[in-house]
Amino acid sequence: MRAALLCIALVGLLMYAGSLDGTFIWDDDALVAGNTLIKSWSNVGKIFSSDQGAGFGPGVPYGFYRPFTALTFMLDYRLWGLNPWGYHLSAVLLHILAAAGAYLLARRLAGSQAALFTGLLFLSHPVHTETVSWIACRGDLLAAVGVFFGMYLYTKAVDGERPSWKLLSAAYACAAAALFSKECALVVPLYIIGYHFAFRKRLTWGCLAPFIALSAGYLCLRIFLLKGMMPPHSFADGVAFARIPGFLRALGIYLRLLVVPVHLHTEYGNLLYPWGDPSVLSGAALLCALLWCAFRSRARHPVVTFGILWFVAALVPVTSIYPRNAFYMAERWLYVPSFGLILGVSYFLSRSFHAVALRAAVCVVVALFSALVSMQVTRWSDPLAFYRWNMRFEPRSARMHNNVGVIYARGKRYQQALAAFQESVTLDPLDKSHIRNLAIGYRLAGDEQQSRCLADAYGFDLSGIPRDSYEKNTVSESH
């Protein structure tokens, strides 16, 4: 076991060493660099009673309650200040810890060989690059660590005639930490039920009830503190049924990314899809096929059943039914769900092929994944390259054009910034933040008359912005 954990740690450090050269990007400005709450220990109480974006100003309501994530940012700030290197190091270490938790849980369920493959494939899979390289995704990392170790402790606790309440207490603590890191941990009770169903183990209500109470308590606390259950920046508000086809379409893309992890990017848009769309229908067929395989495998291969049920249950929070999200899919949302399918595949391969040949194949796959991860890490380390890469896949993304304009403005390339802002407003003429940036862009480019016309039309006050220079945060990125 120690050798396997050491192997996971070394591979993780080598694979993501390049991410340490990264900077703050996109939401990192709001959640870290511009977050006043993380810069003083006296704000701990506010962190546990505020919206995730409260430290960036009252005008940035994220609509998420993730105090434990903010606490880790506070600790990073005490250690590194605003040096991005330290925040990226914390992310890499948390990813390694999550992979170690995935290994330990897989070892409990599928044996040592399948567990090592699970840990290494989870660690090295390129689809996780977004979660590790983007500092704002800290909640996904923390939630995964809490969920994996919590499930590991739970399976140990109930593996006997009488449950170990000491281990169960530790499992409940892990689940609570995961919940206060990100709401994706709300479905931990479904993992518990899936475990007992797949392995035909008797489920004790007394062991399950605290997990349900934690999820219910978190929801009540969130409603009380944030004055509601839904984030304010979602798309297609109030049309939950219309958002389900997007999830089914996303399911097909998720499966493709897990099998062939190329063309990875962050911007997938916020479009609604009709029920008759071929990609939606294929996604529905794939979901039915997965569930059929889960029930079909239960008798002979309960690990496969558990893995599929885990994958489906873990995607429930990102169906955009609750909580509503700003997009219909995101690669970071695969971080916890991917464990289920990786576990099932590792188990199946470990039983189907000779150990030596299988180890060689896994080494080749990990090496290939490492190369893909390195390419993605390079893109994440350069904000301009990152946004341009995303624009290759979503050329009509107003946010991407706006953010490219921000980078040009910060580099005093005002004409290029102006062109980018103009394109962002053309693509999304209703976003006032983009229009404000365009007004500032005209001013920085020397067109004072056009800048004043836009500012007067929309009520923007640009009096504090110098005409011949650029001040940090004069223009803002789209989150």
KEBAGU-933794 format. One record per residue (C-alpha): residue number from 1; z, x, y. Coordinates in nm, 2 decimals. Last residue first. Layout:
REM KEBAGU-933794
seq | w | u | v
NUM | Z | X | Y;
...
END
This chain:
REM KEBAGU-933794
seq | w | u | v
479 | -1.46 | -1.72 | 3.55;
478 | -1.72 | -1.66 | 3.82;
477 | -1.67 | -1.34 | 4.01;
476 | -1.55 | -1.33 | 4.36;
475 | -1.68 | -1.21 | 4.69;
474 | -1.45 | -1.05 | 4.95;
473 | -1.24 | -0.93 | 4.66;
472 | -1.27 | -0.57 | 4.77;
471 | -1.39 | -0.54 | 5.13;
470 | -1.75 | -0.47 | 5.20;
469 | -1.89 | -0.31 | 5.52;
468 | -2.12 | -0.38 | 5.81;
467 | -2.04 | -0.74 | 5.91;
466 | -1.67 | -0.72 | 5.84;
465 | -1.52 | -1.03 | 5.66;
464 | -1.23 | -1.19 | 5.83;
463 | -1.43 | -1.45 | 6.01;
462 | -1.60 | -1.58 | 5.70;
461 | -1.43 | -1.92 | 5.70;
460 | -1.63 | -2.16 | 5.48;
459 | -1.68 | -2.52 | 5.58;
458 | -1.98 | -2.60 | 5.36;
457 | -2.24 | -2.65 | 5.63;
456 | -2.07 | -2.41 | 5.87;
455 | -2.07 | -2.13 | 5.62;
454 | -2.43 | -2.19 | 5.51;
453 | -2.55 | -2.18 | 5.87;
452 | -2.34 | -1.88 | 5.96;
451 | -2.48 | -1.68 | 5.68;
450 | -2.84 | -1.77 | 5.77;
449 | -2.78 | -1.66 | 6.13;
448 | -2.60 | -1.34 | 6.03;
447 | -2.88 | -1.21 | 5.82;
446 | -2.77 | -0.84 | 5.79;
445 | -2.75 | -0.80 | 5.41;
444 | -2.37 | -0.82 | 5.43;
443 | -2.39 | -1.15 | 5.61;
442 | -2.65 | -1.30 | 5.38;
441 | -2.44 | -1.19 | 5.08;
440 | -2.13 | -1.35 | 5.24;
439 | -2.32 | -1.68 | 5.26;
438 | -2.44 | -1.63 | 4.90;
437 | -2.08 | -1.57 | 4.78;
436 | -1.97 | -1.89 | 4.94;
435 | -2.26 | -2.07 | 4.77;
434 | -2.15 | -1.93 | 4.44;
433 | -1.79 | -2.04 | 4.50;
432 | -1.92 | -2.38 | 4.60;
431 | -2.08 | -2.44 | 4.26;
430 | -2.30 | -2.75 | 4.30;
429 | -2.63 | -2.56 | 4.34;
428 | -2.61 | -2.41 | 3.99;
427 | -2.94 | -2.24 | 3.89;
426 | -3.06 | -2.20 | 4.25;
425 | -2.71 | -2.09 | 4.36;
424 | -2.71 | -1.82 | 4.10;
423 | -3.06 | -1.70 | 4.19;
422 | -2.97 | -1.67 | 4.56;
421 | -2.65 | -1.47 | 4.47;
420 | -2.86 | -1.23 | 4.26;
419 | -3.11 | -1.18 | 4.54;
418 | -2.83 | -1.12 | 4.79;
417 | -2.66 | -0.87 | 4.57;
416 | -2.99 | -0.68 | 4.53;
415 | -3.02 | -0.67 | 4.91;
414 | -2.66 | -0.57 | 4.95;
413 | -2.65 | -0.27 | 4.73;
412 | -2.31 | -0.18 | 4.87;
411 | -2.17 | -0.10 | 4.52;
410 | -1.92 | -0.38 | 4.55;
409 | -2.20 | -0.60 | 4.66;
408 | -2.41 | -0.50 | 4.35;
407 | -2.11 | -0.58 | 4.13;
406 | -2.06 | -0.92 | 4.29;
405 | -2.44 | -1.00 | 4.26;
404 | -2.42 | -0.92 | 3.88;
403 | -2.13 | -1.17 | 3.87;
402 | -2.33 | -1.44 | 4.04;
401 | -2.63 | -1.39 | 3.81;
400 | -2.40 | -1.41 | 3.50;
399 | -2.23 | -1.72 | 3.63;
398 | -2.55 | -1.90 | 3.71;
397 | -2.66 | -1.86 | 3.34;
396 | -3.03 | -1.94 | 3.33;
395 | -3.12 | -1.61 | 3.17;
394 | -2.88 | -1.68 | 2.88;
393 | -2.98 | -1.44 | 2.60;
392 | -3.11 | -1.15 | 2.81;
391 | -2.86 | -1.25 | 3.08;
390 | -2.58 | -1.15 | 2.85;
389 | -2.71 | -0.79 | 2.84;
388 | -2.74 | -0.79 | 3.22;
387 | -2.38 | -0.90 | 3.25;
386 | -2.26 | -0.62 | 3.01;
385 | -2.48 | -0.35 | 3.16;
384 | -2.33 | -0.43 | 3.51;
383 | -1.98 | -0.44 | 3.37;
382 | -2.01 | -0.10 | 3.19;
381 | -1.74 | -0.05 | 2.92;
380 | -1.83 | -0.38 | 2.75;
379 | -2.18 | -0.25 | 2.68;
378 | -2.06 | 0.07 | 2.53;
377 | -1.81 | -0.13 | 2.31;
376 | -2.11 | -0.33 | 2.17;
375 | -2.30 | -0.02 | 2.07;
374 | -1.99 | 0.13 | 1.91;
373 | -1.92 | -0.19 | 1.72;
372 | -2.27 | -0.19 | 1.57;
371 | -2.23 | 0.17 | 1.45;
370 | -1.89 | 0.09 | 1.30;
369 | -2.04 | -0.21 | 1.12;
368 | -2.29 | 0.02 | 0.96;
367 | -2.01 | 0.26 | 0.85;
366 | -1.80 | -0.03 | 0.73;
365 | -2.09 | -0.17 | 0.53;
364 | -2.16 | 0.17 | 0.37;
363 | -1.79 | 0.22 | 0.28;
362 | -1.78 | -0.13 | 0.13;
361 | -2.08 | -0.05 | -0.09;
360 | -1.92 | 0.27 | -0.21;
359 | -1.60 | 0.08 | -0.29;
358 | -1.80 | -0.18 | -0.48;
357 | -1.98 | 0.08 | -0.69;
356 | -1.65 | 0.24 | -0.78;
355 | -1.47 | -0.09 | -0.86;
354 | -1.75 | -0.24 | -1.08;
353 | -1.87 | -0.57 | -0.95;
352 | -1.79 | -0.94 | -0.98;
351 | -1.42 | -0.97 | -0.95;
350 | -1.39 | -0.75 | -0.64;
349 | -1.69 | -0.92 | -0.49;
348 | -1.54 | -1.27 | -0.52;
347 | -1.21 | -1.17 | -0.37;
346 | -1.38 | -0.99 | -0.08;
345 | -1.61 | -1.29 | -0.01;
344 | -1.31 | -1.53 | -0.01;
343 | -1.10 | -1.31 | 0.21;
342 | -1.38 | -1.25 | 0.46;
341 | -1.44 | -1.63 | 0.46;
340 | -1.08 | -1.70 | 0.55;
339 | -1.02 | -1.40 | 0.79;
338 | -1.32 | -1.52 | 1.00;
337 | -1.11 | -1.81 | 1.13;
336 | -0.87 | -1.59 | 1.32;
335 | -1.12 | -1.39 | 1.53;
334 | -1.40 | -1.65 | 1.53;
333 | -1.30 | -1.80 | 1.86;
332 | -1.38 | -1.46 | 2.02;
331 | -1.75 | -1.52 | 1.95;
330 | -1.75 | -1.82 | 2.18;
329 | -1.87 | -2.18 | 2.13;
328 | -1.93 | -2.51 | 2.31;
327 | -1.81 | -2.36 | 2.64;
326 | -1.55 | -2.43 | 2.90;
325 | -1.31 | -2.57 | 2.64;
324 | -1.14 | -2.90 | 2.58;
323 | -0.82 | -2.86 | 2.39;
322 | -0.86 | -3.07 | 2.20;
321 | -1.20 | -3.22 | 2.12;
320 | -1.37 | -2.89 | 2.21;
319 | -1.41 | -2.81 | 1.83;
318 | -1.22 | -2.49 | 1.92;
317 | -0.88 | -2.60 | 1.79;
316 | -1.03 | -2.72 | 1.46;
315 | -1.19 | -2.38 | 1.39;
314 | -0.88 | -2.24 | 1.21;
313 | -0.88 | -2.54 | 0.98;
312 | -1.24 | -2.48 | 0.86;
311 | -1.19 | -2.11 | 0.80;
310 | -0.85 | -2.16 | 0.63;
309 | -1.00 | -2.42 | 0.40;
308 | -1.27 | -2.18 | 0.31;
307 | -1.03 | -1.90 | 0.23;
306 | -0.79 | -2.13 | 0.04;
305 | -1.07 | -2.25 | -0.19;
304 | -1.20 | -1.90 | -0.24;
303 | -0.85 | -1.79 | -0.34;
302 | -0.81 | -2.09 | -0.57;
301 | -1.10 | -1.95 | -0.79;
300 | -1.10 | -2.13 | -1.13;
299 | -0.97 | -2.48 | -1.06;
298 | -1.01 | -2.48 | -0.68;
297 | -1.37 | -2.36 | -0.67;
296 | -1.54 | -2.70 | -0.66;
295 | -1.30 | -2.82 | -0.39;
294 | -1.38 | -2.53 | -0.16;
293 | -1.75 | -2.52 | -0.25;
292 | -1.78 | -2.89 | -0.15;
291 | -1.60 | -2.82 | 0.17;
290 | -1.84 | -2.53 | 0.25;
289 | -2.14 | -2.74 | 0.16;
288 | -2.03 | -3.03 | 0.39;
287 | -1.98 | -2.79 | 0.68;
286 | -2.32 | -2.64 | 0.61;
285 | -2.48 | -2.98 | 0.61;
284 | -2.31 | -3.06 | 0.94;
283 | -2.44 | -2.73 | 1.09;
282 | -2.79 | -2.81 | 0.97;
281 | -2.78 | -3.15 | 1.14;
280 | -2.66 | -2.99 | 1.46;
279 | -2.93 | -2.72 | 1.45;
278 | -3.19 | -2.98 | 1.38;
277 | -3.08 | -3.18 | 1.69;
276 | -3.03 | -3.55 | 1.59;
275 | -2.67 | -3.56 | 1.71;
274 | -2.78 | -3.46 | 2.06;
273 | -2.65 | -3.14 | 2.20;
272 | -2.44 | -3.08 | 2.51;
271 | -2.48 | -2.75 | 2.70;
270 | -2.20 | -2.52 | 2.81;
269 | -2.36 | -2.18 | 2.78;
268 | -2.35 | -1.92 | 2.51;
267 | -2.24 | -1.63 | 2.74;
266 | -2.04 | -1.37 | 2.54;
265 | -2.30 | -1.17 | 2.35;
264 | -2.37 | -1.04 | 2.00;
263 | -2.74 | -1.00 | 1.92;
262 | -2.65 | -0.87 | 1.57;
261 | -2.37 | -0.97 | 1.33;
260 | -2.57 | -1.08 | 1.03;
259 | -2.34 | -1.25 | 0.78;
258 | -2.05 | -1.33 | 1.01;
257 | -2.28 | -1.40 | 1.30;
256 | -2.49 | -1.63 | 1.09;
255 | -2.18 | -1.83 | 0.98;
254 | -2.07 | -1.86 | 1.35;
253 | -2.42 | -1.97 | 1.45;
252 | -2.42 | -2.25 | 1.19;
251 | -2.07 | -2.36 | 1.30;
250 | -2.18 | -2.35 | 1.67;
249 | -2.43 | -2.63 | 1.60;
248 | -2.16 | -2.84 | 1.45;
247 | -1.93 | -2.76 | 1.74;
246 | -2.20 | -2.87 | 1.99;
245 | -2.25 | -3.19 | 1.79;
244 | -1.88 | -3.27 | 1.85;
243 | -1.90 | -3.25 | 2.23;
242 | -2.05 | -3.60 | 2.27;
241 | -1.76 | -3.76 | 2.09;
240 | -1.51 | -3.60 | 2.33;
239 | -1.68 | -3.74 | 2.64;
238 | -1.40 | -3.75 | 2.89;
237 | -1.50 | -3.43 | 3.06;
236 | -1.84 | -3.30 | 2.97;
235 | -1.76 | -2.94 | 3.04;
234 | -1.41 | -2.79 | 3.07;
233 | -1.25 | -2.63 | 3.37;
232 | -0.95 | -2.85 | 3.42;
231 | -0.77 | -2.75 | 3.09;
230 | -0.64 | -3.05 | 2.89;
229 | -0.29 | -3.15 | 2.79;
228 | -0.14 | -3.26 | 3.12;
227 | 0.12 | -3.19 | 3.38;
226 | 0.12 | -2.82 | 3.31;
225 | 0.49 | -2.79 | 3.25;
224 | 0.56 | -3.12 | 3.08;
223 | 0.24 | -3.14 | 2.89;
222 | 0.27 | -2.77 | 2.77;
221 | 0.63 | -2.83 | 2.67;
220 | 0.54 | -3.14 | 2.47;
219 | 0.25 | -2.95 | 2.30;
218 | 0.47 | -2.66 | 2.21;
217 | 0.74 | -2.89 | 2.07;
216 | 0.48 | -3.06 | 1.85;
215 | 0.36 | -2.73 | 1.72;
214 | 0.71 | -2.60 | 1.66;
213 | 0.82 | -2.92 | 1.49;
212 | 0.52 | -2.91 | 1.25;
211 | 0.61 | -2.55 | 1.15;
210 | 0.98 | -2.66 | 1.12;
209 | 0.88 | -2.95 | 0.89;
208 | 0.69 | -2.73 | 0.63;
207 | 0.98 | -2.57 | 0.46;
206 | 1.19 | -2.89 | 0.44;
205 | 0.89 | -3.09 | 0.32;
204 | 0.86 | -2.87 | 0.02;
203 | 0.50 | -2.83 | -0.11;
202 | 0.47 | -2.78 | -0.48;
201 | 0.21 | -2.51 | -0.56;
200 | -0.14 | -2.59 | -0.68;
199 | -0.29 | -2.27 | -0.55;
198 | -0.55 | -2.44 | -0.33;
197 | -0.33 | -2.73 | -0.22;
196 | -0.02 | -2.53 | -0.15;
195 | -0.22 | -2.28 | 0.06;
194 | -0.42 | -2.55 | 0.24;
193 | -0.09 | -2.73 | 0.34;
192 | 0.05 | -2.41 | 0.48;
191 | -0.28 | -2.33 | 0.67;
190 | -0.28 | -2.69 | 0.81;
189 | 0.08 | -2.64 | 0.93;
188 | -0.05 | -2.32 | 1.12;
187 | -0.29 | -2.54 | 1.31;
186 | -0.12 | -2.51 | 1.65;
185 | -0.18 | -2.13 | 1.63;
184 | -0.50 | -2.17 | 1.83;
183 | -0.28 | -2.26 | 2.12;
182 | -0.25 | -1.89 | 2.23;
181 | 0.04 | -1.65 | 2.28;
180 | 0.32 | -1.90 | 2.29;
179 | 0.19 | -2.04 | 1.96;
178 | 0.17 | -1.70 | 1.79;
177 | 0.53 | -1.61 | 1.89;
176 | 0.64 | -1.94 | 1.75;
175 | 0.46 | -1.88 | 1.42;
174 | 0.61 | -1.54 | 1.39;
173 | 0.96 | -1.68 | 1.45;
172 | 0.89 | -1.95 | 1.19;
171 | 0.79 | -1.68 | 0.94;
170 | 1.11 | -1.48 | 1.01;
169 | 1.31 | -1.79 | 0.94;
168 | 1.12 | -1.85 | 0.62;
167 | 1.20 | -1.49 | 0.51;
166 | 1.57 | -1.55 | 0.56;
165 | 1.55 | -1.90 | 0.41;
164 | 1.42 | -1.76 | 0.09;
163 | 1.28 | -2.06 | -0.10;
162 | 1.42 | -2.15 | -0.44;
161 | 1.24 | -2.13 | -0.77;
160 | 1.02 | -1.85 | -0.65;
159 | 0.73 | -1.76 | -0.43;
158 | 0.83 | -1.98 | -0.14;
157 | 0.95 | -1.70 | 0.09;
156 | 0.68 | -1.45 | -0.01;
155 | 0.40 | -1.70 | 0.09;
154 | 0.59 | -1.77 | 0.41;
153 | 0.63 | -1.40 | 0.50;
152 | 0.25 | -1.35 | 0.46;
151 | 0.18 | -1.66 | 0.65;
150 | 0.39 | -1.55 | 0.94;
149 | 0.24 | -1.20 | 0.93;
148 | -0.11 | -1.34 | 0.95;
147 | -0.03 | -1.61 | 1.21;
146 | 0.18 | -1.38 | 1.44;
145 | -0.07 | -1.10 | 1.44;
144 | -0.36 | -1.34 | 1.49;
143 | -0.19 | -1.51 | 1.78;
142 | -0.13 | -1.17 | 1.95;
141 | -0.49 | -1.07 | 1.91;
140 | -0.63 | -1.40 | 2.03;
139 | -0.39 | -1.40 | 2.33;
138 | -0.50 | -1.06 | 2.44;
137 | -0.85 | -1.19 | 2.50;
136 | -0.83 | -1.12 | 2.87;
135 | -0.85 | -0.74 | 2.79;
134 | -1.20 | -0.78 | 2.66;
133 | -1.28 | -0.50 | 2.42;
132 | -1.08 | -0.62 | 2.12;
131 | -1.18 | -0.99 | 2.13;
130 | -1.54 | -0.91 | 2.22;
129 | -1.57 | -0.65 | 1.94;
128 | -1.45 | -0.90 | 1.68;
127 | -1.81 | -1.00 | 1.59;
126 | -1.87 | -0.64 | 1.50;
125 | -1.66 | -0.66 | 1.18;
124 | -1.46 | -0.34 | 1.14;
123 | -1.10 | -0.46 | 1.11;
122 | -1.18 | -0.78 | 0.92;
121 | -1.40 | -0.58 | 0.68;
120 | -1.13 | -0.31 | 0.63;
119 | -0.85 | -0.56 | 0.58;
118 | -1.04 | -0.78 | 0.34;
117 | -1.18 | -0.49 | 0.14;
116 | -0.82 | -0.35 | 0.11;
115 | -0.70 | -0.70 | 0.01;
114 | -0.97 | -0.75 | -0.26;
113 | -0.85 | -0.42 | -0.42;
112 | -0.48 | -0.50 | -0.39;
111 | -0.47 | -0.85 | -0.53;
110 | -0.60 | -1.19 | -0.41;
109 | -0.32 | -1.39 | -0.25;
108 | -0.03 | -1.16 | -0.17;
107 | -0.27 | -0.87 | -0.11;
106 | -0.47 | -1.10 | 0.12;
105 | -0.16 | -1.16 | 0.33;
104 | -0.08 | -0.79 | 0.35;
103 | -0.44 | -0.70 | 0.44;
102 | -0.47 | -0.96 | 0.71;
101 | -0.14 | -0.84 | 0.86;
100 | -0.28 | -0.49 | 0.86;
99 | -0.59 | -0.61 | 1.03;
98 | -0.37 | -0.79 | 1.29;
97 | -0.18 | -0.46 | 1.35;
96 | -0.51 | -0.27 | 1.39;
95 | -0.62 | -0.53 | 1.64;
94 | -0.29 | -0.50 | 1.82;
93 | -0.33 | -0.12 | 1.84;
92 | -0.68 | -0.16 | 1.99;
91 | -0.56 | -0.41 | 2.24;
90 | -0.27 | -0.20 | 2.35;
89 | -0.51 | 0.10 | 2.40;
88 | -0.74 | -0.12 | 2.61;
87 | -0.45 | -0.21 | 2.83;
86 | -0.35 | 0.15 | 2.87;
85 | -0.70 | 0.27 | 2.96;
84 | -0.73 | -0.01 | 3.22;
83 | -0.50 | 0.18 | 3.46;
82 | -0.34 | -0.09 | 3.67;
81 | 0.02 | 0.02 | 3.62;
80 | 0.03 | 0.19 | 3.28;
79 | 0.38 | 0.14 | 3.13;
78 | 0.53 | -0.13 | 3.36;
77 | 0.19 | -0.30 | 3.38;
76 | 0.16 | -0.30 | 3.00;
75 | 0.49 | -0.47 | 2.97;
74 | 0.38 | -0.74 | 3.22;
73 | 0.06 | -0.78 | 3.02;
72 | 0.27 | -0.83 | 2.71;
71 | 0.47 | -1.10 | 2.89;
70 | 0.15 | -1.27 | 3.00;
69 | 0.05 | -1.31 | 2.63;
68 | 0.40 | -1.45 | 2.55;
67 | 0.36 | -1.70 | 2.83;
66 | 0.04 | -1.86 | 2.71;
65 | 0.02 | -2.21 | 2.86;
64 | -0.35 | -2.29 | 2.94;
63 | -0.49 | -2.50 | 3.22;
62 | -0.67 | -2.21 | 3.38;
61 | -0.57 | -2.33 | 3.73;
60 | -0.72 | -2.08 | 3.98;
59 | -0.67 | -2.22 | 4.33;
58 | -0.29 | -2.18 | 4.32;
57 | -0.32 | -1.80 | 4.32;
56 | -0.38 | -1.52 | 4.07;
55 | -0.03 | -1.54 | 3.93;
54 | -0.07 | -1.90 | 3.84;
53 | -0.36 | -1.83 | 3.60;
52 | -0.17 | -1.88 | 3.28;
51 | -0.01 | -2.20 | 3.41;
50 | 0.36 | -2.18 | 3.49;
49 | 0.70 | -2.23 | 3.34;
48 | 0.74 | -1.93 | 3.10;
47 | 0.57 | -1.69 | 3.34;
46 | 0.78 | -1.82 | 3.62;
45 | 1.10 | -1.72 | 3.44;
44 | 0.97 | -1.37 | 3.37;
43 | 0.89 | -1.33 | 3.74;
42 | 1.18 | -1.11 | 3.82;
41 | 1.03 | -0.85 | 3.58;
40 | 0.78 | -0.77 | 3.85;
39 | 0.40 | -0.70 | 3.84;
38 | 0.31 | -0.96 | 3.58;
37 | 0.34 | -1.25 | 3.82;
36 | 0.11 | -1.10 | 4.08;
35 | -0.20 | -1.13 | 3.86;
34 | -0.49 | -0.97 | 4.05;
33 | -0.55 | -0.68 | 3.80;
32 | -0.43 | -0.87 | 3.50;
31 | -0.51 | -1.23 | 3.44;
30 | -0.74 | -1.29 | 3.74;
29 | -0.93 | -0.96 | 3.74;
28 | -0.93 | -0.94 | 3.36;
27 | -1.13 | -1.27 | 3.37;
26 | -1.45 | -1.08 | 3.43;
25 | -1.41 | -0.71 | 3.35;
24 | -1.13 | -0.45 | 3.39;
23 | -1.25 | -0.11 | 3.28;
22 | -1.35 | 0.05 | 2.95;
21 | -1.31 | 0.42 | 2.86;
20 | -1.05 | 0.32 | 2.59;
19 | -1.32 | 0.11 | 2.43;
18 | -1.48 | 0.43 | 2.29;
17 | -1.18 | 0.49 | 2.06;
16 | -1.25 | 0.16 | 1.89;
15 | -1.39 | 0.28 | 1.56;
14 | -1.18 | 0.60 | 1.53;
13 | -0.85 | 0.41 | 1.60;
12 | -0.95 | 0.13 | 1.36;
11 | -1.05 | 0.36 | 1.08;
10 | -0.73 | 0.55 | 1.11;
9 | -0.51 | 0.24 | 1.11;
8 | -0.69 | 0.08 | 0.82;
7 | -0.67 | 0.39 | 0.61;
6 | -0.30 | 0.42 | 0.69;
5 | -0.24 | 0.07 | 0.57;
4 | -0.43 | 0.14 | 0.25;
3 | -0.24 | 0.46 | 0.18;
2 | 0.09 | 0.28 | 0.25;
1 | 0.00 | 0.00 | 0.00;
END
